[in-house]
Amino acid sequence: MLLCIPAFTGLFLFSINEFNTEKFYPDDHFEPRPLVDFSVRPSLDTIPKDSAASKVMELEEFLLSEQRARQLRNEESFNVDFVKQEFIRENRGGSLMKSLERLPGVSTIGIGSGASKPLIRGLGFNQVMVVENGIKHEGQQWGADHGLEIDQYAADQVVIIKGPISFKYGSDAIAGVVDIREKPAPSEDGIGGSVDLGAKTNNAWLGGSINLFARKNKWFVDGRLTYASYADFKVPTDSVFVYDFGVALHENKVRNTAGNEFNFSGRVGYIGEHLRNTFSISRVRSKSGFFANAHGLEPRQVDKDLHDRSDRDILLPFQEVDHLKLINKLSYSMGNNLLELDLGYQRNDRKEWSQYVNHGYMPPIFPSEMPYSSTLERAFDKEVFSLNLRDELFLKNHTLSFGASAEYQNNDIGGWGFLIPAFEQFSYGFYAVDKYKINPLWQLTGALRYDHSRIHVFEYRDWFPSVKDASQAGDSDYLNRAEDFKRNFNSLVWSVGFNYVPGDLSFKGNAGTSFRMPIAKELAANGVNYHYFRYERGKDDLSPERSFQLDLGTDLTKENWCVSFSPFLNYFPNYIYLNPSFEHDYLYGAGNQIFNYTQSEVFRYGAEISASYQFTPSLSTELLGEYVYSKQLSGDKKGYTLPFSPPPSAVLNLTYKPNLQGAFKSPYFALDYRLTAKQDNIVPPEKITPGYQLINVRMGSNVAIANRNIKVDIQIQNLFNTHYLNHTSFYRLIDLPEQGRNIALSLNYQF
């Protein structure tokens, strides 16, 4: 029987809210208990492949996975995708989000070949929350050119919740959540690990990751090292126009988009009968270049010969990011109660380097007495302290969840280019959720949450005076870009949902509100964004973003096919966005157009669909589709859509998995045909993006070499080297096409 779990993708298409294979529950309440607890069960890798125990466990894994999928789908009223490591490996891209964008409703803002940020149903930036191992990931996610500081090799499972879920996660979960989890603790005593190696042809990407773990009785340790290096990526064109001037691309390579990353992580944990505790540390460090001809005020002065001598060097302009994260997760069960406490600390250190170019009143020569280099354009240093407390109580027909969260942020700035001021922010919230099982067919869910947030924006003054003769300047001649002010925000949100499961057909629905506090950039930006050639201004009296949403879903499952359909409606009375004006700033913005943060009413609707059919035990097909429509109902852009609205798209898949014996086991061959429609529903300064069609190929197998099992996966992305534009790409405004043909090889060995 097929259960909407296409084995060829490694993706479970079922609803899930807070699935955790390491969570354990009281013995007298069976419903929410994970039916496959990988933290305590033996691994198949530790049992001889041809033994009877291996065959029994393989069958048990399948049956339990099916039962757990059914249970989760029937218990949660939200539309959620659960992604296994197998899916990430078979679809591995230059970043974790690139590896996940095959999912319906999920897209990315691509930033070259090594970084990207998530969009869920057309919303992104601070409207999508990223959670790693229970703690909200905090970087400088407001920037379109700022990717996620996440090691995708360390991600064992990813839960993607589509739609507002602020009642559980708080502010920034107004569009959805990307919840990333590490692999469970080792299942038995011993030492093991894995080695991943990879290569890609388009940008000469080379890299890999090594993982080692050990367990002794109730204690375990785990560590990982990841390194990758890549060159400038290639596109199927030899020239592009950067606004009003042409740029030749040497050997079709996008100049200065090379990069590298070096990551490490480690954890130590204790697994007791009632108490579990895990402490983890991770550090993600990356350095990547910006397209030299599309950054800064004078991109026409790029030394092409210098850049084109090597496609692996990283010259100005470039960015460096160092993200440190410490997390402690504690769980304790007693009777019918489960308590969980997550504590986190993060430090995000971002530096953006670019050649100093004066404009307005800036001195022609950078002063030598300044405390930072003339090439340090901007610097951001953010520290974050987080706390999450949860209590789950399991009664006969009720599952009650109570939670509290708190977070403190402190963000310092530096460099000669000002965009947002330094700030500190403190927030806390409380929530309660009740799942009421009326009978075996019906379940109701209700939730309520209160939040308070306080932000303190610090004053910022220009380091140069606004006079022609700096020697005659007084204190009043140094422009005050940001005033010192404080704002307090309060929010109360609710959610109600239902699940109805009359056999093979299931229905679910959820209605509720969600919210997002304005960030410092929206409140107090006042400077040139050199990545977009625009001057951005915040508005200090913005109100919190509020969303009202209705989500529905239905699944129909039969013996060899299944269909899932998930429509939604969404209304914002005060959506925050960056609105282009008719003004230009010549004194401080080098003549760039002024963009102002403002708010407007917005109405959105859309849907995702997935369908799969099993022709034979070896041959299957799958259809994935998504559609989002947005319209502004008020303000200067009344009648227009929202920025970065993804066009309608669909993926048609055909997968063949022959049953072979010998050196090649579990082989697969998959063909994806992606059809993306024209996007002519745009908002200025966006451009109409033509539709396109792509063919992607995936294949792989478990290969036995010298009595060792190696997983081999090969991808051919953009098989026919198609020239196409991605509407949500960071470089869309300059008509830079996406990467050309790319052949990717991944090797995985576990021991």
Beta strands, then each sheet from edge to edge (+ up, - down):
strand 1: 11-12
strand 2: 79-84
strand 3: 106-111
strand 4: 115-120
strand 5: 123-124
strand 6: 128-132
strand 7: 135-136
strand 8: 157-162
strand 9: 176-181
strand 10: 190-200
strand 11: 205-216
strand 12: 219-230
strand 13: 239-242
strand 14: 245-248
strand 15: 259-271
strand 16: 275-289
strand 17: 318-334
strand 18: 337-353
strand 19: 376-394
strand 20: 398-414
strand 21: 423-437
strand 22: 442-457
strand 23: 460-461
strand 24: 480-482
strand 25: 485-500
strand 26: 505-516
strand 27: 526-529
strand 28: 534-537
strand 29: 545-557
strand 30: 561-585
strand 31: 592-614
strand 32: 619-632
strand 33: 649-656
strand 34: 664-676
strand 35: 692-705
strand 36: 708-717
strand 37: 742-750
sheet 1: 1+ 2- 8+ 9- 6- 7+
sheet 2: 3+ 4- 5+
sheet 3: 27+ 28- 31- 30+ 29- 26+ 25- 22+ 21- 20+ 19- 18+ 17- 16+ 15- 12+ 11- 10+ 37- 36+ 35- 34+ 33- 32+
sheet 4: 13+ 14-
sheet 5: 23+ 24-
end
